[in-house]
Amino acid sequence: MSEEYRQAYDRSIKRSEAFWMEAADAVSWTKPPTIAYSQEDGWFADGELNTCYNAVDRHVGAGRGDNAALIYESAYTGASESLTYAGLLEAVSKTAGMLQGLGVEKGDRVIIYMPMIPEAVFAMLACARIGAIHSVVFGGFAPPELAKRIDDAKPRVLLTASCGIEGKRVIPYKPLLDEARKIAEHEVDHVVVVQRLVHQAQISGPNEHDWATHLKDASLAPCVPLRSSDPLYILYTSGTTGTPKGVVRDNGGHAVALTWSLANIYGFKPGDTFWAASDVGWIVGHSYIVYGPLLAGGTTVLYEGKPVGTPDAGAFWRMVTRHSVDILFTAPTALRAIRKEDPEAQYLKLIGIGGVRAIFLAGERADPDTLAWAERVTGLPVIDHWWQTELGWPAVATCLGLGDLRRRHGSAGFPVPGYRFAILGEDGHEVGAGSTGAVAIRMPLPPGCYRTLWNNPAGYARSFATFDGHYETGDAGHIDQDGFLCVMGRTDDIINVAGHRLSTGQMEQIVAAHPAVAECAVIGADDALKGMVPIGFAVTKSGPQFGAELADQIIQRVRDELGPVAALRTVHIVRALPKTRSGKILRASLRKLVNGEPVETPATIEDGGVLDELKGLFQTKSDSG
C-alpha cells in the first residue's frame, strides 16, 4: 500500500468534509462553497459554478487556448479532426446560442440522440453552459425506448443526426425519431438535425431545423452561474419494460469528483491525452470522454469505431500511437475481442503501444485470464476498476495517481477515497473476509454520486431501504484477506443450488481461464430438483476448431476448482454472446432463454442475430403453446 493512498483514504473517511472542501479548490466557483455537506442539499450546497466554464473557458483564460482539447476520428468515414480549447469554446458557445434561440432556458431539458460525432460533445457542453439539463440517448435506440425518455424528461428541444454507423450498416436516425415522436405523448418544440455526408435526412415541418443552417446565425452564449445542486444531466439506465431510471447528476459534486479522480485515480495531468473507448450515451462517455479530461485540462479522444473490424484488431494500437494517448480506458469485452482475433498480439508488436502509461477497464467484470494476457502483451499495468451509472465515477480502483500499484486479477482493487464499503449478509450484518454478500456503501455517498432519480423519488429511496444507512449497489462480492474488493456480479447472479449459495461470476472466472475460451457466461436455470443449476456458454478463440470435448473439459475444470457442489453439467459452445452496445453480456436474456421464457430483443443489443441463433437451442414456453 502506498503511503499517499493510505493517508488520502484515511483523511477522506475521518475528516470527510475537510477532505472534499480541499478538493473543491481545484474547481473555479462564481461563489465558493462554505458548507461541505448538507443531508438535505448534498455537497457544496451554497456554492455556485458553471461546469462548461470549468471544462472549457477557464483553460482558454489561463493561456491554454491553443492546446488540443478534442480529437475526433471515425473509422467508418475516415473523418479526423482536432479542436483546440479556443476552437471548442467557439463551437460550444455557438451551439449554446442556437439552443437559446430556440427558447431553451435554465432548467429546460434537451435530449441528445446522436452518434459519436463532435456535435454530440458540443451539445452536452452547450447545455451545461446555459443551465439546460441534457439527456443523452444512445444513438439508434429503438423508437419505443426513445419515446419513454421523451415522455419522462419532457424535453423542449431534441438534437439528433441524420444517421449513425454500425460496422458496414448506415442507420438512418430520422425515421426512428419520427416514430418515437408518434409514440410519445409529450410534444417536442424543436428538432435540430446534423446532416452527415454518408446519409441526408429529410427535414420538414416548421419545428425541424438543419443544424448547420441554424447554427450560422446563432450568437455566442455566455456561461450561466448555477447552484452546486442544480442538475447537470439526466442519464437513463437501460430497461426493456416500464419507465427507465433517470439518474440525475448535480453540477458541483460532479465537477469536484471528476477533477479529483483524473489526478488521483488515473494519474492524469493537464496536457495529457485520455481516451475512453466508449460511447457518449453511457456513463463512461459522460464522465471520461466529455467532462473529466476537459475539467482536468487535458485532451480527450472521441472515436467512432470498434476494437476489431475497423479495419482489424490493430485499430486500438493505431489510435493510441497516432494520438499520443497517455491513459486508455476500455471495457474487458474490447480486449477479449482483440485477443480473439489476434491472440499472439501481432498487430501490437507491429504498431506498438506508444506512450500509454496504463490501461483501465470497467463496464463489466474483467476475467483474470484476459487481464493476464493484456498485461503480458502490452507490458503495462492493466487496472480493473468498478463503478456504476448511479455513482458517476470509480468507487473501487487501484489509485495510480496516489502511487498505488497493487493489483490482483479477479479484483477491482481497493475502495477509492470517499467510499466506505461493507459486505452484508441477508441479515444486514457484515460478513467475514472472503465470504460473499451484498456490496453496499455507507452513507453519505461522496461528491459526484446521484442524489435522486428524475420523477422517481420512490425508486431512488428503494436503493437505500434494504440496509439501514447504506446504498445497496445490487452487486454481490467479497473482500479478501488482503483487503482487495472482488465484485463478482449482480446479486441475482448468486444462485442457490440444493441449498448451496454459488457465484456464477466465480464459475465464469474458471471457464474464462481455459486456453480455448475467448469469453463466456454462466447463468442460473430453474431446476425442479435442486432449485437452480448453472448453465454455461462459451465462445472459442480464433484458430483451431474445438470439438465437443471442450464442453467436457470446461465442466471438469469447474468441478476440480469448486467441487461437485458446483453442479455445472451443461456448457454450450456458441459463435457469440448477446451483448449491449457497451459490451455488457445480456445475462438476463440468457436466463430467460434457458428457463423457457419468452425473450424480447432488448433495445440495447448490439447484434440481434446472436440472440436469434441462441433461441434455436431452447424451446420457449410460447413456442410450445
DOLUM-404782 format. One record per residue (C-alpha): residue in one letter; y, x, z. Coordinates in steps of 0.25 Angstrom, whole numbers, padded with zeros to 4 digits, always signed. Layout:
BEGIN
AYXZ ...
# end
This chain:
BEGIN
M+0000+0000+0000 S+0014+0005-0004 E+0023+0006+0008 E+0034+0000-0001 Y+0025-0012-0003 R+0021-0013+0011 Q+0036-0013+0016 A+0040-0023+0006 Y+0029-0033+0009 D+0031-0032+0024 R+0046-0034+0023 S+0044-0046+0013 I+0036-0053+0024 K+0042-0048+0037 R+0057-0049+0032 S+0055-0058+0020 E+0070-0063+0019 A+0076-0049+0020 F+0066-0044+0010 W+0070-0055+0000 M+0085-0054+0002 E+0084-0039-0001 A+0076-0043-0014 A+0087-0053-0017 D+0097-0041-0018 A+0091-0037-0031 V+0096-0051-0037 S+0110-0054-0041 W+0115-0066-0034 T+0128-0074-0036 K+0127-0078-0022 P+0118-0069-0014 P+0108-0076-0004 T+0110-0075+0011 I+0097-0082+0014 A+0084-0077+0010 Y+0075-0089+0012 S+0076-0103+0016 Q+0064-0112+0017 E+0072-0124+0010 D+0079-0116-0001 G+0070-0104-0003 W+0074-0089-0005 F+0089-0085-0006 A+0093-0099-0005 D+0108-0097-0004 G+0109-0087-0016 E+0114-0089-0030 L+0110-0081-0042 N+0106-0083-0057 T+0093-0078-0062 C+0097-0075-0076 Y+0109-0067-0071 N+0099-0058-0063 A+0090-0057-0075 V+0100-0054-0086 D+0115-0054-0083 R+0115-0044-0071 H+0107-0033-0079 V+0118-0034-0090 G+0129-0034-0080 A+0122-0021-0074 G+0123-0014-0087 R+0109-0016-0092 G+0112-0026-0103 D+0107-0016-0114 N+0093-0015-0106 A+0081-0023-0112 A+0079-0036-0105 L+0069-0043-0114 I+0059-0038-0124 Y+0052-0049-0133 E+0041-0047-0142 S+0032-0057-0150 A+0018-0052-0154 Y+0018-0065-0163 T+0031-0064-0171 G+0034-0049-0170 A+0047-0052-0163 S+0053-0042-0154 E+0066-0042-0146 S+0073-0034-0135 L+0084-0040-0127 T+0094-0032-0118 Y+0099-0039-0106 A+0112-0041-0113 G+0105-0048-0124 L+0097-0056-0115 L+0109-0060-0107 E+0116-0066-0120 A+0103-0073-0125 V+0101-0079-0111 S+0116-0083-0109 K+0116-0090-0123 T+0103-0097-0120 A+0109-0102-0107 G+0121-0107-0114 M+0113-0114-0124 L+0106-0121-0113 Q+0119-0125-0106 G+0124-0130-0120 L+0112-0140-0119 G+0117-0145-0106 V+0107-0137-0097 E+0113-0135-0083 K+0109-0128-0070 G+0096-0135-0065 D+0092-0141-0078 R+0078-0138-0083 V+0075-0131-0096 I+0061-0130-0102 I+0058-0117-0110 Y+0046-0119-0119 M+0045-0106-0127 P+0036-0095-0131 M+0038-0080-0127 I+0052-0078-0135 P+0065-0073-0129 E+0071-0086-0129 A+0062-0091-0118 V+0067-0080-0109 F+0082-0083-0113 A+0079-0098-0110 M+0074-0095-0096 L+0085-0085-0092 A+0095-0095-0098 C+0090-0106-0089 A+0091-0097-0077 R+0105-0093-0081 I+0111-0107-0081 G+0102-0112-0069 A+0093-0121-0078 I+0079-0121-0074 H+0069-0117-0085 S+0055-0121-0086 V+0047-0113-0096 V+0035-0120-0102 F+0025-0111-0109 G+0027-0112-0124 G+0017-0120-0131 F+0013-0129-0119 A+0007-0142-0123 P+0017-0154-0124 P+0011-0161-0112 E+0013-0149-0103 L+0027-0147-0108 A+0031-0161-0107 K+0026-0161-0092 R+0036-0149-0090 I+0047-0157-0097 D+0045-0169-0088 D+0045-0161-0075 A+0056-0151-0078 K+0065-0161-0086 P+0072-0150-0094 R+0085-0152-0101 V+0082-0142-0112 L+0069-0137-0118 L+0069-0123-0124 T+0058-0120-0134 A+0054-0112-0146 S+0048-0117-0160 C+0035-0110-0157 G+0026-0101-0149 I+0015-0092-0154 E+0001-0091-0148 G-0007-0080-0156 K-0006-0084-0170 R-0002-0098-0167 V+0012-0103-0168 I+0014-0114-0159 P+0026-0124-0162 Y+0033-0128-0149 K+0042-0139-0154 P+0031-0149-0157 L+0025-0146-0143 L+0039-0148-0137 D+0041-0161-0145 E+0028-0167-0140 A+0031-0163-0125 R+0045-0170-0126 K+0038-0182-0131 I+0028-0182-0119 A+0039-0179-0109 E+0047-0189-0102 H+0059-0180-0100 E+0069-0179-0111 V+0074-0164-0114 D+0088-0164-0118 H+0087-0152-0128 V+0077-0143-0134 V+0080-0129-0140 V+0070-0122-0149 V+0069-0107-0152 Q+0065-0106-0167 R+0055-0095-0169 L+0053-0089-0183 V+0038-0092-0183 H+0040-0107-0182 Q+0052-0116-0183 A+0053-0129-0174 Q+0058-0142-0179 I+0071-0145-0171 S+0076-0159-0172 G+0084-0169-0163 P+0097-0168-0156 N+0092-0161-0144 E+0083-0150-0151 H+0090-0137-0154 D+0087-0123-0161 W+0089-0112-0150 A+0096-0102-0159 T+0106-0112-0165 H+0109-0118-0151 L+0110-0104-0144 K+0120-0099-0155 D+0131-0108-0149 A+0128-0106-0134 S+0137-0100-0124 L+0133-0089-0115 A+0130-0095-0101 P+0133-0088-0088 C+0123-0088-0076 V+0124-0099-0066 P+0123-0096-0051 L+0110-0103-0045 R+0105-0104-0031 S+0093-0096-0028 S+0085-0109-0026 D+0089-0115-0040 P+0077-0116-0049 L+0076-0105-0060 Y+0064-0111-0067 I+0052-0121-0067 L+0039-0115-0071 Y+0027-0125-0073 T+0013-0121-0069 S+0003-0126-0080 G-0004-0139-0078 T-0013-0147-0086 T-0011-0160-0079 G+0001-0166-0071 T+0015-0160-0070 P+0014-0145-0069 K+0020-0138-0057 G+0035-0133-0060 V+0037-0121-0051 V+0052-0119-0048 R+0057-0105-0047 D+0071-0103-0040 N+0081-0092-0044 G+0084-0084-0032 G+0070-0081-0027 H+0065-0079-0041 A+0075-0068-0045 V+0073-0061-0032 A+0058-0061-0032 L+0056-0057-0047 T+0067-0046-0045 W+0059-0040-0033 S+0046-0042-0040 L+0049-0034-0052 A+0053-0022-0044 N+0043-0022-0033 I+0030-0028-0039 Y+0031-0023-0053 G+0039-0010-0051 F+0049-0015-0062 K+0063-0008-0063 P+0075-0012-0071 G+0074-0007-0085 D+0058-0009-0085 T+0051-0018-0094 F+0042-0029-0089 W+0032-0036-0098 A+0026-0049-0092 A+0016-0052-0103 S+0016-0067-0100 D+0024-0079-0105 V+0037-0085-0100 G+0031-0098-0098 W+0023-0093-0086 I+0028-0087-0073 V+0025-0073-0077 G+0035-0075-0088 H+0045-0081-0080 S+0045-0070-0069 Y+0041-0058-0077 I+0045-0060-0091 V+0059-0067-0089 Y+0064-0065-0075 G+0058-0054-0068 P+0060-0042-0077 L+0074-0047-0080 L+0078-0049-0066 A+0073-0034-0063 G+0082-0029-0075 G+0070-0025-0084 T+0065-0028-0097 T+0055-0040-0099 V+0046-0042-0111 L+0043-0055-0118 Y+0030-0055-0126 E+0025-0065-0136 G+0011-0061-0138 K-0003-0059-0132 P-0011-0047-0126 V-0021-0048-0137 G-0020-0053-0151 T-0005-0050-0153 P-0010-0042-0160 D-0020-0035-0152 A-0024-0030-0138 G-0013-0019-0139 A-0001-0029-0138 F+0002-0027-0123 W+0001-0012-0125 R+0011-0012-0137 M+0021-0021-0129 V+0021-0012-0117 T+0023+0001-0125 R+0033-0005-0135 H+0042-0011-0124 S+0040-0001-0113 V+0035-0011-0103 D+0034-0006-0089 I+0027-0017-0082 L+0017-0026-0089 F+0013-0040-0083 T+0002-0048-0089 A-0010-0057-0086 P-0024-0052-0084 T-0029-0060-0096 A-0020-0052-0105 L-0027-0039-0100 R-0040-0045-0102 A-0037-0050-0116 I-0033-0035-0119 R-0045-0030-0113 K-0054-0039-0120 E-0048-0035-0134 D-0047-0020-0131 P-0056-0017-0119 E-0054-0002-0121 A-0039-0003-0122 Q-0038+0004-0135 Y-0024-0003-0138 L-0019+0002-0125 K-0024+0016-0128 L-0017+0016-0141 I-0004+0010-0137 G-0002+0014-0123 I+0004+0007-0111 G+0018+0012-0112 G+0026+0013-0099 V+0019+0002-0092 R+0018+0004-0077 A+0009-0007-0072 I+0003-0020-0077 F+0004-0032-0069 L-0006-0044-0070 A-0004-0059-0066 G-0007-0073-0070 E-0022-0073-0067 R-0031-0065-0058 A-0034-0051-0064 D-0048-0047-0064 P-0051-0033-0059 D-0058-0029-0072 T-0046-0032-0080 L-0037-0025-0070 A-0046-0012-0070 W-0047-0012-0086 A-0031-0013-0087 E-0029-0002-0077 R-0039+0007-0083 V-0034+0006-0098 T-0019+0006-0094 G-0019+0015-0083 L-0008+0006-0076 P-0008-0002-0063 V-0013-0016-0067 I-0008-0025-0056 D-0013-0039-0054 H-0003-0048-0046 W-0003-0062-0043 W+0007-0074-0042 Q+0010-0088-0047 T+0020-0096-0054 E+0024-0102-0041 L+0027-0089-0035 G+0034-0083-0047 W+0031-0068-0044 P+0020-0060-0039 A+0014-0062-0025 V+0003-0053-0025 A+0004-0039-0032 T+0004-0024-0032 C+0019-0021-0030 L+0020-0010-0039 G+0035-0009-0037 L+0033-0007-0022 G+0024+0005-0025 D+0011-0003-0022 L-0001+0001-0032 R-0013-0005-0024 R-0021-0014-0033 R-0035-0020-0032 H-0042-0026-0044 G-0044-0041-0041 S-0032-0042-0032 A-0017-0045-0036 G-0012-0035-0025 F-0004-0038-0013 P+0006-0048-0008 V+0019-0046-0014 P+0031-0044-0004 G+0035-0058+0000 Y+0022-0065-0001 R+0013-0067+0011 F-0001-0071+0007 A-0012-0078+0014 I-0027-0081+0010 L-0030-0094+0016 G-0043-0102+0019 E-0044-0117+0017 D-0040-0118+0032 G-0027-0111+0029 H-0031-0099+0037 E-0031-0085+0031 V-0044-0079+0027 G-0049-0065+0029 A-0047-0053+0020 G-0056-0055+0007 S-0058-0070+0010 T-0054-0079-0002 G-0044-0090+0001 A-0031-0097-0004 V-0020-0087-0007 A-0007-0092+0000 I+0007-0087+0002 R+0014-0089+0015 M+0028-0096+0015 P+0038-0093+0011 L+0036-0088-0003 P+0045-0077-0007 P+0056-0078-0017 G+0053-0082-0031 C+0042-0092-0028 Y+0043-0106-0031 R+0049-0116-0021 T+0046-0129-0028 L+0039-0136-0040 W+0048-0143-0049 N+0048-0158-0046 N+0035-0156-0037 P+0039-0152-0023 A+0025-0158-0018 G+0018-0149-0028 Y+0025-0137-0022 A+0022-0142-0008 R+0007-0142-0011 S+0007-0127-0013 F+0011-0125+0002 A+0003-0137+0008 T-0011-0131+0009 F-0008-0119+0018 D+0003-0120+0028 G+0015-0110+0026 H+0008-0105+0013 Y+0009-0106-0002 E-0004-0109-0008 T-0006-0101-0021 G-0018-0109-0026 D-0025-0096-0027 A-0037-0090-0020 G-0039-0076-0016 H-0041-0066-0004 I-0034-0053+0002 D-0044-0042+0003 Q-0045-0031+0014 D-0034-0023+0008 G-0024-0034+0006 F-0026-0036-0009 L-0024-0050-0012 C-0034-0056-0022 V-0031-0069-0029 M-0044-0074-0035 G-0039-0087-0042 R-0035-0101-0039 T-0041-0107-0026 D-0048-0117-0035 D-0056-0105-0041 I-0063-0103-0027 I-0076-0111-0029 N-0086-0116-0019 V-0100-0113-0023 A-0110-0118-0014 G-0100-0116-0002 H-0096-0102-0006 R-0081-0101-0010 L-0081-0091-0022 S-0069-0086-0030 T-0071-0088-0045 G-0060-0077-0046 Q-0069-0067-0039 M-0080-0070-0049 E-0071-0069-0061 Q-0067-0055-0056 I-0082-0051-0056 V-0084-0057-0070 A-0072-0050-0076 A-0078-0037-0071 H-0089-0038-0081 P-0086-0028-0092 A-0089-0038-0103 V-0079-0049-0098 A-0065-0049-0103 E-0061-0061-0094 C-0067-0072-0086 A-0066-0085-0078 V-0075-0091-0067 I-0073-0105-0062 G-0080-0115-0053 A-0088-0126-0059 D-0093-0138-0051 D-0108-0138-0047 A-0116-0149-0041 L-0124-0140-0032 K-0114-0129-0028 G-0101-0136-0029 M-0095-0125-0039 V-0101-0114-0047 P-0093-0103-0054 I-0093-0103-0070 G-0089-0090-0077 F-0082-0088-0091 A-0081-0074-0097 V-0074-0068-0109 T-0080-0055-0114 K-0072-0043-0119 S-0071-0040-0134 G-0082-0031-0139 P-0097-0033-0138 Q-0102-0047-0137 F-0109-0050-0124 G-0121-0059-0123 A-0125-0070-0113 E-0130-0059-0103 L-0115-0057-0100 A-0114-0070-0092 D-0127-0066-0084 Q-0120-0052-0081 I-0108-0059-0076 I-0115-0069-0067 Q-0123-0057-0061 R-0110-0049-0059 V-0104-0061-0051 R-0117-0063-0043 D-0118-0048-0040 E-0104-0047-0034 L-0103-0061-0028 G-0117-0064-0025 P-0126-0076-0029 V-0116-0085-0022 A-0106-0083-0034 A-0115-0093-0042 L-0110-0089-0055 R-0120-0094-0065 T-0113-0097-0078 V-0104-0088-0086 H-0098-0092-0100 I-0095-0081-0109 V-0083-0086-0117 R-0073-0082-0128 A-0061-0084-0120 L-0056-0091-0107 P-0046-0102-0107 K-0032-0097-0103 T-0018-0101-0101 R-0008-0094-0110 S-0004-0086-0098 G-0018-0081-0097 K-0024-0089-0085 I-0038-0093-0087 L-0039-0108-0087 R-0050-0109-0076 A-0047-0124-0072 S-0050-0127-0087 L-0063-0119-0086 R-0067-0126-0073 K-0065-0140-0079 L-0074-0136-0091 V-0085-0131-0082 N-0084-0143-0074 G-0086-0152-0086 E-0072-0158-0084 P-0062-0161-0096 V-0053-0150-0099 E-0039-0151-0105 T-0034-0139-0113 P-0022-0134-0103 A-0008-0133-0109 T-0008-0118-0105 I-0021-0114-0112 E-0019-0102-0122 D-0031-0106-0131 G-0037-0120-0130 G-0048-0116-0139 V-0054-0108-0128 L-0055-0120-0119 D-0062-0128-0130 E-0072-0117-0132 L-0076-0117-0117 K-0077-0133-0117 G-0089-0131-0126 L-0096-0124-0115 F-0095-0136-0106 Q-0097-0151-0107 T-0086-0158-0101 K-0087-0172-0094 S-0078-0178-0104 D-0088-0173-0115 S-0100-0179-0108 G-0093-0192-0106 
# end
